[in-house]
């Protein structure tokens, strides 16, 4: 009898162990280090990223951003979403970029020169007359040199550049006919809040006036400034032809649009989400911006002239001569990168 009872007890213990083993984490979802059930990836809530920019919805790059946001959700299978805040809703460019560090925004899209406030390397974006052609520009920012620039910026600032988008060359719009640098003497020209823009226009003899983009139209209208400079697409969509007379074909800077996220936020995403975000940043939105800028510049020029602007083709050699040795004298910290860009033809 005792022998039978002992065998039954052993059998009961073995059955208990079997039941215990069958209740493993794999059958009830993943558990964290505290033993709490986290659920499967499919059950997790999608991550929503706030994207801010300063353009109106009619601007080419604002439309490109919408395409990017739609593609993010698609390629991430719904695990990642982008909520777009346009027209400076979350702040000016500088505020948005700083907001990436404190969480008021997660992604910023804007002129890459704004990054120069956080990174010495980023000063390269607005060096005047650096590119020989649009093809030269594309080769740099879609190639190895562009990646090296991005890596340096991330190391210096903690900002990760997801992509560079086409923006088009910058033209000068001003309320006086400008054919030579001497014609710029004393004119108040609005420039972005970038030391390179300020120094280059000082060299040209103008009075550079850093100002948030949202204030430019009114400032031109009220005579606070005499002119500004931007790509044709933005000059047209901002209706600057209504408040300024001359359109000067300087094409002095080819600055890319940059899409930026903080390194910390990017690293908080899963590898799959990181891959989806990067793919979308270099996908449909980027292609749309390139197509619209490339095919649209002639149309924008025509419409601006029809809107009352007078086209001026200046003496570019005179402008370039004024800026000889600019990098060596003013920004030696980007000389190495500048030489890399110049060599990438």
C-alpha atoms as one frame of an Amber mdcrd trajectory, in Angstrom:
protein
   0.000   0.000   0.000   2.743   2.435   0.945   4.559   1.596  -2.251   1.422
   2.381  -4.294   0.895   5.755  -2.534   4.534   6.741  -3.138   4.186   5.995
  -6.873   0.998   8.093  -7.050   2.737  11.038  -5.429   5.603  10.860  -7.924
   3.109  10.718 -10.807   1.228  13.737  -9.446   4.445  15.758  -9.148   5.419
  14.900 -12.735   2.011  16.023 -14.025   2.330  19.338 -12.142   5.701  19.977
 -13.728   4.306  19.273 -17.201   1.446  21.712 -16.689   3.881  24.340 -15.428
   6.147  23.925 -18.451   3.245  24.326 -20.870   2.501  27.806 -19.444   5.601
  29.367 -21.087   5.862  33.028 -22.189   5.707  31.977 -25.864   2.088  30.910
 -25.491   0.911  34.097 -23.763   2.984  36.907 -25.285   6.401  38.327 -24.469
   7.240  39.295 -20.913   9.481  42.100 -19.801  12.159  41.771 -17.124   9.522
  42.255 -14.415   7.424  39.391 -15.751   4.696  41.646 -17.185   3.037  40.559
 -20.403   3.892  43.004 -23.218   1.840  41.383 -25.963   2.965  40.670 -29.522
   4.277  43.287 -31.986   1.017  43.073 -33.918  -0.916  44.061 -30.784   1.315
  47.069 -29.979   0.015  50.591 -30.507   1.486  52.339 -33.588   4.144  54.970
 -32.916   3.099  58.460 -34.028   5.788  60.984 -34.949   5.065  64.728 -35.088
   6.561  66.412 -38.162   6.809  70.197 -38.340   7.639  72.599 -41.163   7.024
  76.282 -41.953   5.549  76.103 -45.486   1.974  76.698 -46.564   0.105  73.682
 -47.923   0.468  74.950 -51.519   4.276  74.817 -51.439   5.931  71.936 -53.310
   7.781  70.554 -50.309   4.691  70.718 -48.105   2.964  68.497 -50.650   6.006
  66.215 -50.780   5.846  65.844 -46.990   2.247  64.600 -47.238   3.386  61.909
 -49.673   6.172  60.956 -47.290   3.730  60.639 -44.380   1.435  58.363 -46.386
   4.359  56.184 -47.463   5.655  55.807 -43.893   2.391  54.256 -42.740   2.291
  52.007 -45.790   5.832  50.618 -45.665   5.756  50.189 -41.870   2.534  48.166
 -42.104   0.805  50.687 -39.873   3.288  50.440 -36.987   4.546  53.968 -37.671
   2.535  57.099 -38.431   3.538  60.695 -39.163   1.314  63.577 -38.092   2.131
  66.710 -40.109   2.026  70.211 -38.587   2.406  72.731 -41.420   2.782  76.501
 -41.761   4.824  76.981 -38.583   2.140  75.536 -36.310   4.795  74.067 -34.010
   7.163  77.010 -34.367   9.760  78.541 -36.652  12.530  76.465 -38.229  14.970
  77.067 -35.388  12.293  76.283 -32.776  11.340  73.092 -34.587  14.912  71.885
 -34.774  15.476  72.567 -31.073  12.129  70.904 -30.373  13.467  67.579 -31.619
  15.609  67.410 -28.485  12.780  68.158 -26.039   9.935  66.309 -27.757   7.763
  69.164 -29.005   8.442  67.760 -32.484   9.930  64.486 -33.728  10.849  65.292
 -37.340  11.769  68.618 -38.913  11.889  69.329 -42.650  13.444  72.549 -43.906
  16.420  74.283 -45.472  19.528  72.379 -44.417  21.367  75.595 -43.545  19.351
  75.860 -40.323  21.459  72.979 -39.011  24.502  75.262 -38.985  23.414  76.566
 -35.568  24.096  73.093 -34.162  26.917  71.779 -36.325  30.008  73.331 -37.881
  29.844  70.845 -40.752  26.331  72.038 -41.632  27.738  75.444 -42.579  28.673
  73.799 -45.881  25.053  73.787 -47.059  24.911  77.500 -47.826  28.399  78.235
 -49.142  27.819  80.355 -52.269  28.782  79.270 -55.798  29.987  75.865 -54.568
  28.325  73.770 -57.279  29.041  73.877 -61.007  25.650  72.453 -61.971  22.546
  70.668 -60.751  24.193  67.361 -61.683  27.119  68.209 -59.396  24.644  68.930
 -56.570  22.847  65.599 -57.088  26.099  63.652 -57.133  27.120  65.121 -53.782
  23.904  64.781 -51.777  22.837  61.427 -53.205  26.316  59.972 -52.864  29.173
  59.180 -50.517  30.062  62.810 -49.791  26.496  63.546 -48.699  26.589  60.557
 -46.339  29.882  61.744 -44.844  28.350  65.169 -44.269  25.357  63.560 -42.533
  27.579  61.385 -40.338  29.609  64.403 -39.208  26.458  66.380 -38.414  25.074
  63.520 -36.331  28.318  63.229 -34.369  28.477  66.982 -33.744  24.820  67.665
 -32.971  22.863  64.492 -32.224  20.630  65.161 -35.248  20.227  62.384 -37.798
  19.609  63.455 -41.399  17.184  60.985 -42.978  17.335  62.462 -46.470  18.221
  65.425 -48.671  15.572  66.704 -51.090  15.864  68.919 -54.133  15.036  72.573
 -53.597  16.389  74.467 -56.571  18.899  77.299 -56.813  18.279  80.486 -54.842
  17.520  83.734 -56.706  17.547  87.270 -55.373  14.331  89.316 -55.346  14.799
  93.004 -54.607  13.162  96.409 -55.103  16.113  97.744 -57.083  17.760  96.527
 -60.283  20.892  94.632 -59.261  23.457  93.704 -61.922  26.707  93.902 -59.939
  27.678  93.556 -56.278  28.007  97.344 -56.127  24.270  97.607 -56.741  23.684
  95.742 -53.475  25.467  98.361 -51.362  23.497  99.019 -48.184  20.394  97.100
 -49.263  18.674  95.214 -46.430  18.392  91.650 -47.705  16.552  89.109 -45.625
  18.601  85.951 -45.150  17.970  82.793 -43.089  19.444  82.643 -39.605  22.712
  81.185 -40.865  26.193  82.655 -40.313  27.246  81.679 -43.837  24.401  83.643
 -45.424  25.162  86.648 -43.252  28.906  86.670 -43.998  28.473  86.096 -47.743
  26.033  88.986 -48.181  28.241  91.224 -46.068  31.087  90.429 -48.465  28.837
  91.357 -51.380  28.207  94.761 -49.773  24.603  94.252 -48.675  23.149  94.620
 -45.166  22.020  91.036 -44.435  19.002  90.852 -42.149  18.320  87.448 -40.539
  14.590  86.913 -40.203  12.099  84.052 -39.820  10.511  83.156 -43.137   6.977
  83.826 -41.925   7.818  87.517 -41.459   9.292  88.116 -44.932   6.185  89.024
 -46.967   4.982  91.662 -44.512   8.492  93.061 -44.079   8.848  93.493 -47.858
   5.384  95.012 -48.047   6.172  97.537 -45.308   9.671  98.360 -46.570  11.392
  96.951 -43.485  13.676  95.053 -45.876  14.627  95.734 -49.503  14.755  92.155
 -50.722  15.163  88.489 -49.992  16.500  85.359 -51.699  14.938  81.927 -52.213
  14.286  79.276 -54.865  11.775  80.127 -57.599   9.175  77.695 -56.287   9.049
  79.429 -52.910   9.175  82.911 -54.432   6.131  82.001 -56.518   4.050  80.200
 -53.885   4.808  82.974 -51.357   3.540  85.588 -53.868   6.612  87.774 -53.458
   5.883  89.203 -56.920   3.143  91.235 -55.214   5.612  93.087 -52.982   8.934
  93.153 -54.851   9.776  94.161 -58.421  13.068  92.629 -59.610  13.941  88.941
 -59.953  17.732  88.576 -60.169  19.142  85.321 -61.575  22.043  84.891 -59.167
  21.545  81.165 -58.425  24.117  81.807 -55.728  23.315  78.890 -53.428  21.984
  75.382 -54.044  20.844  74.375 -50.575  19.086  71.042 -50.071  15.993  70.462
 -48.021  16.891  68.207 -45.108  14.643  65.800 -43.224  15.929  65.475 -39.664
  15.129  63.414 -36.563  16.963  63.340 -33.247  19.367  60.427 -32.815  17.615
  59.528 -29.548  14.150  59.346 -31.119  15.452  57.338 -34.078  17.150  54.839
 -31.753  13.894  54.412 -29.806  12.262  52.880 -32.884  12.469  49.200 -33.776
  14.911  48.236 -36.552  11.938  47.611 -38.838  10.503  51.072 -38.118  13.902
  52.698 -38.665  14.178  50.984 -42.029  10.644  52.026 -43.025  11.221  55.648
 -42.008  14.503  55.883 -43.916  13.020  54.232 -47.006  10.049  56.609 -47.048
  12.291  59.649 -46.525  14.076  58.667 -49.729  10.949  57.545 -51.536   7.876
  59.134 -53.104   8.137  62.516 -51.375  11.739  62.999 -52.459  10.925  61.993
 -56.031   7.936  64.362 -56.106  10.070  67.295 -54.930  12.732  66.538 -57.547
  10.197  66.239 -60.373   8.316  69.389 -59.401  11.406  71.553 -58.985  13.079
  70.248 -62.143  10.080  70.663 -64.411   8.581  73.648 -62.640  11.332  76.266
 -62.610  10.666  77.476 -66.173   6.965  77.660 -65.400   7.570  79.550 -62.146
   9.825  82.035 -63.935   7.189  82.673 -66.572   4.422  83.116 -63.993   6.524
  85.474 -61.864   7.200  87.644 -64.902   3.521  87.579 -65.817   2.860  88.592
 -62.206   4.827  91.801 -62.681   8.443  90.914 -61.900  11.299  92.102 -64.112
  13.998  89.509 -64.853  17.599  90.664 -64.374  20.597  88.586 -65.503  23.539
  89.934 -63.479  27.288  89.781 -63.971  27.854  86.515 -62.093  31.630  86.647
 -62.549  31.687  89.867 -60.530  29.700  88.239 -57.710  31.959  85.187 -57.705
  35.074  87.361 -57.659  33.827  89.121 -54.524  33.568  85.745 -52.843  36.977
  84.362 -53.828  38.615  82.721 -50.815  35.375  82.987 -48.827  35.653  79.594
 -47.090  39.343  79.981 -46.204  38.800  83.436 -44.733  35.468  83.046 -42.963
  34.807  79.341 -42.342  38.046  77.342 -42.330  36.298  74.679 -40.225  34.486
  73.451 -43.368  37.447  73.683 -45.734  37.970  69.900 -45.791  34.298  69.233
 -46.569  34.247  72.044 -49.132  37.168  70.447 -50.979  35.365  67.090 -50.925
  32.304  68.702 -52.472  34.309  70.533 -55.136  36.101  67.298 -56.070  32.878
  65.295 -56.428  32.093  66.330 -59.998
